[in-house]
Amino acid sequence: MKKWIAAITALLILSGCAGNGQDAQTGNEDTDSKQELKKVTVVLDWTPNTNHTGLYVAKDKGYFKEEGLDVEIIMPGEAGADQLTASGKADFGVSYQESITEARVQGVPLVSIAAVIQHNTSGFASPAEKNIKSPKDFEGKTYGGWGAPVEKSVIDSLMKKENADVDKVSIVNMGDADFFTAVKRDIDFAWIYYGWTGVEAELRGEKINMVYLTDYSEKLDYYTPVLATSEKMIADNPDTVKAFVKAASRGYEFAIEQPGQASDILIKNAPDLDSELVKKSQEWLSPRYQDDASRWGEQKLAVWENYADWMHENGLLDKELDAGKAFTNDFLPE
């Protein structure tokens, strides 16, 4: 189940070490400077995108270095960010409330240390000509997903709000196809993040309808993505965790205040990205990082409890979650 949640969230979205500018200098200054910085790694959940902008800003503008950290941003590979973070092979990772909830119930000691985005921006998207405007309209349509139990549970949860029947939805595996290819081929709707795929639809001039999860269920307004670390890292290196979160917070605050400059930094560090999409996505997402929270990264116990309750009610958790141990605000700057 956990691997499916991580795969879904990563697919909804569809690097490097610090520079060596001082290496050419002679003497001990370079060695001493490097010794003062603690090397840490942060593993992304997927290829770089605007969910990660604050991390790249913090690295590019020297915020991590100011906190005594030499941060390397790495890709997850086949192992996945959660596994690398939980095992200590990465110090920090980009994760999701969904997967941390499932991981902790299974005894995996991951902890969320900051919410990257304050509210869930995902939903079910469809080309406007399909005329899918509410969950009831899912009846008689084909949903393209990845074969995870949580997908049908979410669709069912929304459809029940309108007395609609999930068994009247055809659910198929869309494989590696992107949203735009799949809806032209054999599906009617799919689960996306508007901040990336929805913005891309705008740029392509393809009108879509969105059925947002948060419009139909408060329990589905969860934190996705989040920054995470392990319980061991918190216990053994609390000062490092505090320094990392402080610098990351500055990075995301910069992206909130200066989305244009922040997107330029992301593009510089990930030049293979579509620059127009990055800029538009950043413009859409920047005000949503903090949204109505008192500070960037803040998490609420009720949000963790609500989603865990929903998962348990839908048979997606073997037992109840101790939500208070799944996240912490202790390392956020005051």
N, C-alpha and C positions, 0 to 999 in steps of 0.2 A: 504493500500500500504506500509506504513512504516514498519509494522510488518513483511510483506513478505520480504522486503529488508534486514532487520536484520536477519531474519531466513535463507535466502539464504546465506548471507555472513558468518554467523556462521557455517552453514553446509558445506561450502566450506572447512573449516579447518579440519573438522572431521579428601591449602590456609591458610591463617592462620594469627593469631595475633602475636605480638612481644613476644619474650620469657620472662620467669619470672625468669631469672637467679639471680636477686637481691632480690627476695622475701624472701629468707632465712636470709638476713642480718637484723641486728637490728638497731635501731636508726632512724633518720629522713632523712638520705641520700637517701634512696630508694624513699620515698615519695616526697622529694624535686626534685629528678631527674625526676620522672614521671610528676610532675607538670610543669616542664620546657618544656616538649614535648606536642605539640598539636596533639590530636588524629584526624586522618582523615581516610576515607575509599576510596578505589578505587575498582570498580566492574569490573570484566572481562566480556568479551562478550560471552565467551564459556569456556570450560575446559582449564586448562593451556596448553600452547604450545609455540613455539618459537617466536610468535608475542609478547609474554609477558615477554620474558627473561630479558629485561632491568629493568622491575619493580621488579622482584625477585632479581636481582643483587643489585639494589639500596637498597632494604630492607636487604638482607643478609650481605652486606658489610658495612652497617651503613650509607649510603649516606643520607637516609631520616632523620636519627637521627641527623646527622651533620647539617642539615637544620632546626632542631627543630621540626621534625614531627615524630609521632608514627603512622605509616601507617599500616592499616589492608587491606589485599587483600581478597576480597570476591567474591563468585560466583553469577551469576545474578538471578538464580531461574526463575520462570515462568514470572515474571514482565519484565525482560530484563534490560540490562545495561542502555539504553537510558532513560527509564522511571524512573529508580531509580536515575539517575544523574540529570535529569531535575526537579524531584520533591524534590531534596535535601536529599533524603534518603541515597544517596552516594555522596561524595564530588567530586569524579572524576570517569570517566569510560572509558573503551575501546570501541570505536565506529567506525563509518565509514563515509566517505564523503557522500556515498549514502543515509544513513539514516538521517544524520544531514541535508542534503539538503531538504529531504522530511519533516522532523520535523519542520524546520524553516518556510517553506512555510505554514505549518499548525498552526504556531504561537507558537511552542514549543521552548523555549529559550536556546537551546544547542549551545555551541561554541567549535570548535576544537582548541586545544591549542598546538598541536604538531603532525606531521605526523610520525607514527612509521616506515613506509616503504615509500621510496620516490617515487616509481613507482608501478603501478598495476601489480602484478605478477600472476594474474588469467587468465584462458583461458579454452578452451573446449578441454578436453582430451578424447582419444579413444585408445583402443588396436591397436597396429600397424597393425594387420592382417585385421582390418576394412578398411584400406587404406583411412582414412580421413585425408587429408593433407592441405586442404584449405576450406574456407566456402562453396565453390561450392559443395564440396563433402558431405555437410550435406543433400543435396537433396536425397530423398529416404531412409533416415536413421531415427532412432528413438532416440530422445533426452530425457534423464531422468532428470527431475527437480522437482520443488516444487509447481508448479501451479501459479507462480506470473507473472503479466503482463510484468515486466521488462525483464524476461528471453526471451520471444518471441521477444521483441523489440531489445534486444542486438543481438540475432541471425539474425534477419531481417536486422539490420544495417550492420552487417558484410557480409551477403550474397548479399546485394545490391551492394557492392563493386565489385562483380564478376557477376553481372546480374543474380543471382540465386534467386529462389522463395521459400520463407519461408513456403508457404502453402504446399510445397512438403516434409516438415519435419513432422514426427509424434512426438508430444510432449506428454509425459506421466509423471505421478507422480511416482517418485521412492520411495516415503515413507521414512522409516528410514534406508533403505539399504545403505551401503557404496558403493563407486565407484566400488571396485573390485568385490563385490557380484552382483551389478546391471548389469555390462557389461557382466557378464557371464550368466545372467538370461534373461533379456528382453530389454536392451537398447544398443545403439551403442556408444553414447558419453554423457559426462556430464561436468558441470562447476566445476573446481577445482582450488585451489591454488597449484602451482607447488612446492612451498617451503615446503609443508607438504605431500600432496597426491602424487605429482610427485616424490618426494624423496622416499616415501614409495614404489612406483612402482619400482624404481631403486633397492632398497634393496630386493624386492621380485623377482627380475629378470624378471619382466613383462614389455616388451617394449611398450611404448605408444607414440602416436603422439600428439603434442600440437598445438592448434590454439590460439595464445595469442591475447587478445583484443587489446593490444597496437600496434600490427603489422598492424592493419587495420583501427584504428581510434584514432587520437590524443585526441579526446574528451572523450574517454574511459580510458585514462591514469589518473585515479583519485587516491586520497589518501585512502588506505584501508589496515590496520586500522589506526585510529588516537586516540590520547588521548583527552578527552573532559571534559568539566565542564559546569556549568550553568551560565547564565548572572548574576544571583544573587550572586553566589560565587565570580565571578570576581569583582563585585561592592562592596561587603561587606568584602571580604578577599583577596585583591590582593597580599598581602605579602605571604599568604599561597599558593596561586596559583604559585607565582614565586618560592617559595622554593620547591614545589612539582616538577615543571618542571625542575628546576636546578638539583635536585637529580636524577630524571628519565633520564635526558640527560646524566648524568655521568654513569648511569647504562647501557644505550644503547651504549655509547661510549666504555665502558669496553667490552661489548659483541662484538662490531666491532673489537676491538684490540685483544681480548682473547676469541675467540669462544669456545675453548675447556673448559676453566675454567668456562665460562658463562653457557655452557650446563650442566656442573656438578652441578652448583648451581640450575638450573631449576629442574634437576632430583632429587636433594636432597629435594627440596620443593614440588615436585609432583612425588613421587616415583612410582605411578601407570603407569607412562608413559613408553613407550618402549625406553630404554636408547639408543639403536643403532639408532633409528629413530630420537630422539632428537639431538644426536651428528651430524648426517649427515644433518639434516634440519638446524641446527645452522650454520654449515660450509657453506651451500648454501646461507643462508639468511643474515648472518652478513655483508657481503660487500654491501648488497642491502638496509640496513637500511638507510644509508645516501646517498649512491650512488654518484650522480653528484652534490648534493646540497652543499652549502658553509658550512653548519653545520647540525647536526642531528636535525630533527624536522621541518625544514624550510618548509613553505607552500607558494605557489604563487597564487595570485588572478586569473590569467589566467586559472589555473587548475580548480578552483572552478567555474569560469564562464563557461568554456567549457563544463563541465559535466552537469551543471544546464541547459545550452542551449540545450544540447542533450536530457535531460529528458523532457524539455518543448516541443521540436520539436516532440517528440515521444508520446506526450499526457500523460506523467507520472507525470506532475506537473500541478496543477490548476492555478498557476500564476508564474511569474518570481521570482527568488531568488535575494535578496539583498546580493550578494556574499561577499561583504566587511565586513559584520557583522557576517558571518558564521564561521570565523576563525580569529586567531590572532597569530602573531609572537612576540608579546610584552613581553612574559614571558620567551622566550628562552634566555639562557646565551649568552652573546656577544662573 
